[in-house]
Amino acid sequence: MSESLNKEQIKKLLPHREPMLLIEKLNNIKKLFSATAIVNVKSDSFFVQGHFPGQPVMPGVFIVEAFGQAAAALTASGIDKSAYENKLVFLMGVEKARFRIPVIPDCKLELNIEAIRSHGRVWKYKGEAFVNGKKMADAQWSATIVDKK
């Protein structure tokens, strides 16, 4: 697998579509271990409309969602295609999520994610979110690969 994925390649791995596909790129991929995802947070992004008028802020749950999408793309890009066909990655739990500095549009949010461990179809990850080198948020989460219905 290449060292990076563009949005079209990510769409082949994830079921998410606009407006819910948050990640633009997946860079620095170390197969099944780590990657850096890019989220372009814009003043016209749907999740800042009304959150908050006059002072837009990216909701923390969308930072966590972007972490999850990045982890799903990292995992899907690294496992055997046949093991991932007709499957979805579902978030199971979020732990230790901390939102340190509000993410304000217009910015490039960089998510450094790492797979901590996997056991069968359950994976555990950790991630840190940065804007211009400043840590904005961090979290740990778990996800599972399930059959599509």
N, C-alpha and C positions, 0 to 999 in steps of 0.2 A: 504494500500500500504506500502511496505517496506520503510525503512529509506534511502535506497540507491538503485541505478539501475546500472547494469553493461552494457557494450556496446551491448550485445545481447538483453537485455531487452529494451534498448534505441531504437534499430533497429525495435522493435515491435511497437514503438510509433511514430517514425519519418520516413518519406519517404527517408531521406538522406542516401546515401551509399558512400563508399570510391570512390574517395578520399575526397568527400565533407562532410562526417560525421566527424566533428571535435572533438566532445566531447567523452571522453573515459568512464567517470563515472558521475553519479549524486549522490551526497552525502548529508547528513544532510537535507533530504527532510521534509519540513513542508507543508503538503498538501495544494495546491493552494496558498501558501504564499511565501516560499523561499526555496533555495537549493544552493549547491556549486557544480559547474561542474569542471571537470578536463580535460584539453587539454594538451597532451604531444607534445610540440613543438620541433621537431627534425631537425637536419641539413639536413636530406633528405626529409623533408615534402615538398610536391609539391609547396606550396605557398611561400617558400623561395628560390626556384630554380630561379635564375635570379633577385632576390629582396634582396639583391644586391650582385653581384659576389664579393667574398672575404670578404664581411661583411653582412651576411644574417640577415634579420629583418622580423618578422611577420608583414604583411601588416595590417594596422588599420581596413580595411574593413573586414578582416577575424576575428579579435577580435570581431567586431560587429556581424558578422555571428555566431560566437560561442555563444555570449550572446543570440541571437535569438533562436538558437537550444536548449540551456539550458532552456530557458523560455518555448518553445514549449513542451519539454519533461516534464517539471514541470507541465504544464497545462494539457497535455494529460494524465499524470499519475494520476491526481487528479479528473478529471471529469468523469462522467458516460460513460462507454465504448460505449454505444449506441449513445450518443451525439457526440462521436468522430469518429465513424465508417464512412468511405468514406468521410472524411474531411481532409483538409490541413490547416496548420497555415501559414499565409503570413505576412511578415513584412510590416507595413504600413508607419512608419515614425521613424526617429532617431533624437533625440534632445540631445543637450548638450554633445555630444561625445567629450571626451578629451583624448589625448594620451600623457601621461606624460613622460614615459621612454620607449625607444624601447625594444620590446620583442625579445631577441636574443636566438636562439637555443643553446644548448640543455637545455630545462627547462620544469618545470611543471607549467602551467598557471592555476591558480585557479580563477574561476569566481563566485563571490557571487552575486546571483540575488534575486530580491524580486518583487513580484506582488504588484503594488501600488493600482490599482483598475481595476474593470471590469464593463462593461456596455453592456449587451447583448453579442454579439460575439466579442466585442472589448476589448482588455486587454492592460493595460499600466504597464511597468516594469522599474526597475532601476537595474544597476549592477556595480560592481567594479571588476577589474582584478588585481591579485596579483602574483608576483613571489618572493618566499622566504620572504613573509611578506611585500614587497614593493609594493605600489600601482602603477600600470603601466598605467591603463586606467580606465575610467568610462563613463557611458552613460545612457540615458533614451530612451526608444523606445516603440512603440505600435505595436500590431499585431492583426489580426482578424482570426477567424476560418471560412473557406469557404468550400463549397461542392466541391468534386473532380469532374472534368469534365469527 
